[in-house]
Amino acid sequence: MTNLNTAVTWIDARERLPSSGTPVAAAITGRYPADGDTDLDAASGEEFWLVRPMTFTTLHWSEDGTQHTDCFVDSDGVVRLPHGRPSAETVTHWAALPTLPGGTTHGVLGEDVQAALRDAWGAGPRA
């Protein structure tokens, strides 16, 4: 059986940031708006802290033309800043994404996918 365990090392976003273009797991904190509350009052709603996949970049232009520096961007284009910078939701910690199960890479494409899956599932390569 292939060892599918991995260790995560969380890095405090106030102390160090990843290299530009790096995909990461980001621990985000903020506050959901209160039910029916359209006002983003910082004291209303429920506080959260959760993990989302994001990419760190040193320069990002939002669709509205806003320029952001040293920020984390999710797949929907939502920008979150490192904790301590003014933002409704901030990234407190980040971690490098693990490699694919049983492998040493973050991605496999094309004809190599099925062999990689079989190896990860412990079936070994097909003859």
C-alpha positions in Angstrom: 0.0 0.0 0.0 1.3 3.4 -0.9 1.8 5.8 2.1 -0.8 8.5 1.6 0.0 10.5 4.7 1.4 14.0 4.4 2.5 16.6 7.0 1.4 20.2 6.8 3.6 23.1 7.9 1.6 26.2 8.6 3.5 29.5 8.2 2.3 32.7 9.8 1.4 35.2 7.0 2.5 38.1 9.2 6.1 36.7 9.3 6.6 35.3 5.7 4.8 35.1 2.4 5.2 32.5 -0.3 6.8 33.1 -3.7 4.6 34.8 -6.3 2.5 32.3 -8.3 2.6 29.7 -5.6 -0.6 27.7 -5.0 -1.2 27.3 -1.2 -3.7 26.3 1.4 -4.7 29.5 3.1 -6.3 29.8 6.6 -8.7 32.7 6.3 -10.5 34.6 9.1 -13.3 37.1 8.9 -17.0 37.4 9.8 -20.1 36.3 7.8 -22.8 39.0 7.6 -25.7 38.5 10.0 -28.8 36.9 8.5 -30.5 39.4 6.3 -27.9 42.1 7.1 -26.6 43.8 4.0 -24.5 46.2 6.1 -21.0 44.8 6.7 -20.9 45.9 10.3 -17.7 44.3 11.7 -19.5 43.5 15.0 -22.4 41.6 13.4 -22.5 38.1 12.0 -20.6 35.0 12.8 -16.8 34.9 13.0 -15.0 32.2 10.9 -11.6 30.7 10.3 -11.4 28.2 7.5 -9.0 26.8 4.9 -9.3 27.5 1.1 -7.0 26.8 -1.8 -5.6 30.0 -3.1 -2.6 31.4 -5.2 -0.3 34.0 -3.8 0.8 36.8 -6.1 2.9 39.9 -5.6 0.7 41.8 -8.1 -3.0 41.2 -9.0 -5.5 43.4 -10.9 -9.1 42.8 -10.0 -11.9 42.9 -12.6 -12.8 46.3 -11.4 -9.3 47.6 -12.1 -8.1 47.6 -8.5 -4.4 46.8 -8.1 -3.5 44.5 -5.2 0.0 43.7 -4.0 1.2 40.7 -1.9 -2.2 39.1 -1.9 -3.9 35.7 -2.0 -6.5 35.1 -4.8 -9.0 32.2 -4.9 -10.4 30.5 -7.9 -13.3 33.0 -8.0 -11.0 36.0 -8.1 -11.6 37.0 -4.5 -8.6 38.8 -3.1 -7.6 38.3 0.6 -4.7 40.1 2.2 -2.2 38.8 4.8 -3.4 39.3 8.4 -2.7 42.8 9.7 -3.5 44.6 6.5 -6.9 46.3 6.1 -9.4 43.8 4.7 -12.7 42.2 5.8 -11.2 38.7 5.4 -7.5 38.1 5.9 -5.1 35.1 5.6 -3.6 34.2 9.0 -1.5 31.3 7.8 -0.5 29.5 4.6 0.9 26.1 3.8 2.4 24.6 0.6 -0.1 22.3 -1.0 0.8 18.6 -0.7 1.9 16.5 -3.7 -0.5 14.1 -5.3 -1.1 10.9 -3.3 1.9 8.6 -3.6 3.8 11.0 -5.8 6.3 13.8 -5.8 4.5 16.2 -8.1 1.5 18.5 -7.8 0.0 17.6 -11.2 -0.1 14.8 -13.8 -1.5 15.3 -17.3 -2.5 13.1 -20.2 -1.6 9.5 -20.6 0.4 9.4 -17.3 -2.8 10.0 -15.2 -4.2 6.5 -15.1 -0.8 5.0 -14.2 -0.4 7.5 -11.4 -3.9 6.8 -10.1 -3.2 3.0 -10.1 0.1 3.6 -8.2 -1.6 5.7 -5.6 -4.4 3.1 -5.1 -1.7 0.5 -4.6 -2.7 -1.6 -7.7 0.7 -0.9 -9.4 1.1 -0.4 -13.1 -1.0 -2.5 -15.5 0.8 -5.0 -17.7 
